[in-house]
Amino acid sequence: MSDEKQPTFEENLTTLETIVSQLEQGDIPLEQALDQFQKGVALSKSLQATLQDAEKTLTTMMNDSDQEVAFETPQGGNGDAD
């Protein structure tokens, strides 16, 4: 049975930072560097997709009718606080 837990955003970011550090040092064999580079590119794409999804979530909200509206849209009234 496979109960593999997906790494968190923070774990993936740490892994990417480690890969970048190893590649910057330049003291690993070429084959390993290419493998690490490919892993880094995949991690970068995954992290970017996660951030884009989070941005979409944060920039929309639900109004009283359960419809998504832009976060910047004022919700009724003219914005004056009484």
FENCOR-V75634 format. One record per residue. N is the residue number from 1. PHI is phi in whole degrees, -180 to 180 (* if undefined). PSI is psi in whole degrees, 0 to 359 (* if undefined). OMEGA is omega in whole degrees, 0 to 359 (none if undefined). Layout:
N,PHI,PSI,OMEGA + N,PHI,PSI,OMEGA
This chain:
1,*,137,182 + 2,-109,109,178 + 3,-109,42,181 + 4,-69,124,178 + 5,-87,135,177 + 6,-68,137,178 + 7,-64,150,178 + 8,-76,169,176 + 9,-56,314,183 + 10,-65,321,178 + 11,-65,318,177 + 12,-64,322,179 + 13,-65,319,178 + 14,-63,318,178 + 15,-63,317,178 + 16,-63,318,178 + 17,-62,322,178 + 18,-65,316,179 + 19,-61,314,180 + 20,-60,317,180 + 21,-61,316,179 + 22,-63,318,181 + 23,-69,325,178 + 24,-67,326,179 + 25,-68,327,175 + 26,71,17,183 + 27,-109,30,176 + 28,-115,152,181 + 29,-59,152,184 + 30,-55,315,181 + 31,-61,318,179 + 32,-68,322,178 + 33,-63,318,178 + 34,-64,318,178 + 35,-63,315,179 + 36,-64,321,179 + 37,-61,315,179 + 38,-62,318,177 + 39,-63,319,179 + 40,-63,318,179 + 41,-64,316,180 + 42,-63,317,178 + 43,-63,317,180 + 44,-60,316,179 + 45,-64,318,179 + 46,-64,316,179 + 47,-64,319,180 + 48,-64,319,179 + 49,-64,320,178 + 50,-63,316,179 + 51,-65,321,179 + 52,-65,320,177 + 53,-64,318,179 + 54,-64,320,179 + 55,-63,317,178 + 56,-60,317,180 + 57,-64,318,183 + 58,-76,337,182 + 59,-94,1,174 + 60,-125,156,175 + 61,-149,168,182 + 62,-97,137,175 + 63,-90,185,183 + 64,-63,339,181 + 65,-95,16,181 + 66,59,34,175 + 67,-108,139,178 + 68,-73,135,177 + 69,-133,155,177 + 70,-60,140,183 + 71,-60,327,183 + 72,-75,344,183 + 73,-68,125,178 + 74,-65,144,181 + 75,-99,87,176 + 76,71,159,178 + 77,70,181,181 + 78,-105,9,176 + 79,89,358,179 + 80,-79,133,177 + 81,-93,127,180 + 82,-93,*,none
